[in-house]
Amino acid sequence: MEETIVSDKNKYGNVFNIQHYSVHDGPGIRTIVFLKGCPLRCQWCSNPESQLMQPELGYNPSKCIGIDKCLRCAEVCLYGAIKQDQEEHEKITIDRELCKECLLCTDACPSKALEVFGKQTSIEEIIQAVEKDSAFYARSGGGLTFSGGEPLMQAEFITEVLKLARRRRINTTIETCGYADWAQFAKVCQHLNSLIMDIKCIDAEKHKEFTNVSNDLILENFEKVCMEFPNLPILVRTPVVPGFNDSEEDIQAIVDFLKGRPNVRYELLPYHRLGQQKYNYLGKEYPLVEAKLDDEKFNRLKEIANSL
């Protein structure tokens, strides 16, 4: 079979992590490729480093060996953005308004306290990383999952990876918020074994308040997927977030929306703060500091979800 020629711009994608041996992001044991860029700004986002498309500077002060031993980062900074921390005097701080993300400091940092979130990664690099785990896929039915961020923001790139993965008999899926151009969405779905999609809330006003975008396009795209790809297994997920969608009415509304779709399964994900520390690394504030999910309430909501 003649190989399709891939344009140079589609040979590389913006990736910030490749995670091996996952069992929560599709069937079997999977390799997850996390992509940069997301059109939503969910207040509970556990991957804040995924939101922007371009590489970002992160700083982990616990790895910093201290300005009394090393100031290489400040020496190479062209914009005077790296300074002494006024609270922890032996550490540095980054003035994000001055920083231009030139990332020279990350090369200079010997302890890797300064790191880059995101890099250009080729189709071949991803396939090689995925195929390292091929023995686990054969036994478990696992494979490749694209996550993010939002994979559909790099639809052309992941389409090329998915095509190659399918030719090599690698099971494929993506995790998506569904906020994307339908033509791109449909093109990607042609190369999937399954789909994982968030439906966070049916209430349009609340959805925009907590994610910064309307849910109209998301719900419209979901209905199109069900109609045009009736044999594609779809797992719908709802992250249950206190103060946003943690009422019985919220979950029941989603269940009602999903009814009558035989290729759809539904599950709830409990709110967590596992990504909170990364906000500090990026110089950002975590929006939901006071949020806490009640276990008893979550169990009641799961009963409603299981009624689908």
N, C-alpha and C positions, 0 to 999 in steps of 0.2 A: 504493500500500500504506500502510495506517495505521501511523504510528510508535508503538512501544511507549513508554509513559510510564515513565521511569526515576525511582525514588525519589531524594530528595536525598542520602541517605547513600551511594548507589551511584554518584553522579555524580563523585566524587573518590576518588583513590587516593593512597597514600603512595609517592612515587617518589624515588629518590636520583640517578638518572642516565638520560639518553637518549643512546645512542651510535649514530652513523650509520656507514654503509658497512662493516658487519661482514660477513665471508665465512666465519665459523666457527660460526655459531649458527643453522643451518637452510639450506635451499637458496638459492642466489643471493646477491645483495647485500641486506643486511637492516638494519633499524633496530631496535635492542634497547632495550626499556624495562625498567630495573632497578627492582624493587619492594622496599620495606622489609618486614622481618619474615621470620623463619625459625624453624621448630621444632627444627632441628638445631643443634649446636654443633661442627661438624667442626674438628678441630685444625689442619687445613691451610687453612681458609677464606681465600680471597683477597679476599673482600668483607666484612670485619668490620663495616663501616658498614651492612651490610644486615640484621644479625641482629635488632636491635630494631625494633619497628614505629614508634616515635615518632622525630621528628627528634633528631639528636645533634650535640654540639659537637665540632668537630675543630680542631686547632691545628698549623699547619706552621711551625716555628721559622725555617726558611730564608727565609720571607717577612716575618718580623717585623722592623720597622725599628729596634727597640731602645727600651728604656725611657728612655734619655737624650733621645730625640727625641719619644717618644709614650707616653702612659700612659692613653689614652682608655678602653681596655678596663677597666682597674682602676677608673677613676673611675665608670663606669656599673654595675659589678658590685655587686649588692645583697647579696651573701653573703660578700664577702671571699675569694672563691675564687681570684682572680688575684693572683699574688705574683711577687717577683723570683726567678729561677732561681738556686739556690745554686751550680750548676756553671758555667753561662753567665750571668754577672751582668748582661750587657746585655740579656738576653732575659727573657721572663716564663715562668711555669709555672702550671699549673692544678691546684688541689687538687680532685680529682674527688669527694671525700667532701663537700666544702662546696658544690660546684657543683650547682645545681638545674635546669640546662639552660633557663634563662629566655631565653638567646640574645641578650640585649641587647648583649653585647660584640661580636657579629658585625656588627651594624649600625654600631657605633662604630669598628671596625677599618678604617683607611684602606688598608692594604696587603693586605687579605683573607687575612691569616695565620690569622685565626679565621673559620671557615666552618661552615655548617649542612649536615649530611648528611641530606637528605630534606625533601620539601615536599609539600603537598597539590596534586595535579595533576588537572585535569578531563579527562573523556572527550574533549572538543573539543580541548584542548591536545595530547593525545597523537595524535589523528587528524591534526591539522594538522602536527605534527612528522613523522609518518610519511609523509604525502602530499607533503612537500617532496622526497622521494626517489623519487617514483613513476616517473620516467623510468628509473631504474636497475632497478626491479622488473620493468618490462615487458621489458627486454632480458635479464635474468638469471634470472627466475623467483623473485625475492626477495620480501621483504615484512616483516611485523611479527613480532618475537619478544619474548615476555615472559620475563624472567629475574629474578634476585634475588640474595640472599634466595630466598624461596619464593613464586612467584606464586599458588599455591593458597591461601595465607593471606588473599588478597584476591580470592577466587573470584567473588563477586558483581560486584565492580567490573570485573574483567577480562572476565567474560562479556559485559557490556554493551559494552565496547570491541571485543571480538572479533566480536560480532554486527554492529556498525556497519562494522567493517573488511571483513567478508565481503560485506556489501551493497555496499560500494564496490570489490569485486573485489581486495582486498588479501590476499595469501597470509599465513596465520597459523600460528604455532607457539608453544609454551611450552617452557621448560627447567624441569624439576621434579625434586625428590628423591623424589616419590611419597608422602610422608608427609602424608596428608590424608584428610578425610572422603570416602568413596567417592561419595556423592550429589553433592557439590560437584565432585569430580574428573570424574565422568561428565557433568555439566552443561557444564563447560568443553570437554571433548573433542568435544562435538557441534558446536563452532564452530572446529575446528582442521583445517588441511590436513595437518599432521604433528605429531609429538610427539617431544621429546627428554627422556629420563629417565635419571637416574643409577641404577645398581645398583653400590654401592660394595663390597659384600662379602656372601657368603652366610652366613658364620659369625656367628651372632646375638650371641655374647658379644663378639667383637672389634668388631662394628659398634657396639654400645652403648658400648664403652670409648672409641672414637675419635670418635663423633658424638653421644653422650649420649642416643641413642634406640635402641630395638630396630628390627630390620629386618622384623619380622613383617608390619606393616601395609603396608610398601613392597612386599614381594614379593606379598602378597595383592592389592594394588591393581594391580600389573603384570599378574597373571594375569587379573584382571577386565577390564582394558583390552583385552588380547589377545582375550578371549572375546567381549566386547560390541561392540568396534570392530575387527573383523577386517580391514577395508580401510584402516585408519588407518596410514600409514607411521610406524614407530617407530625412532628411533635411540637405542640404549642406550649410555651412556658410563660408563666406570670411570676415575676419577682414580687413577693408580697412586701410592701414597704409601708411602715407605720405612718398614718396621716395622709396617705395617698390612695391606696387601693386595698386596705386591710379590713374592709367591712364585708359582711355577708352579701349585701346588695351588689357590691363591686364584682365579686367572684361569680355570683349567680348570673349577672349580666353577661359575663364572658362565656359561661357555660351555655346560656341560651343562644348566644351568637354562634357557638360551635356545633350545636345540635344538628343531626342529620347529615354529618360528613363522615362517611365510613372509614376514610383513610387518615383520620385525625385522632391523635391521642392528646391528653391534656395533663399537665402537672404544675404544681406550685413550687416555687423556690423560696426558702425563708430569707428574709433580710439579714445581711451580715455586714461587718465593717472591715473585712479582710484587706481592702484596698486603701484604708484610711491613711496609713503611713506614707503611701506613695504621693499623696497630696502634699505632704511636708517636703518630700524630695523635690517636688516641682515648684515649691514656693506658693502653693495654693491652700485655701482653707476648705476643709471638708464641710459640706453644707448641712448634713444631718447628724450633728454631734449628739443631740439629745434623743434621737430616735431609738426605740427599743421594741422589738416584736414580742408580743405575749405568746408563749408556747401554747397555752390552752386555746387561745383564739385561733392560732394557726392550725391546730388540729381540727377545729370546727370547720375552718375554711377548706381544709383538705377533704373533708367529708363531702362538701358541696362539689368540689372539683371532681371527686371520684364518681359523682352521680352521672357524669357524661356518658 
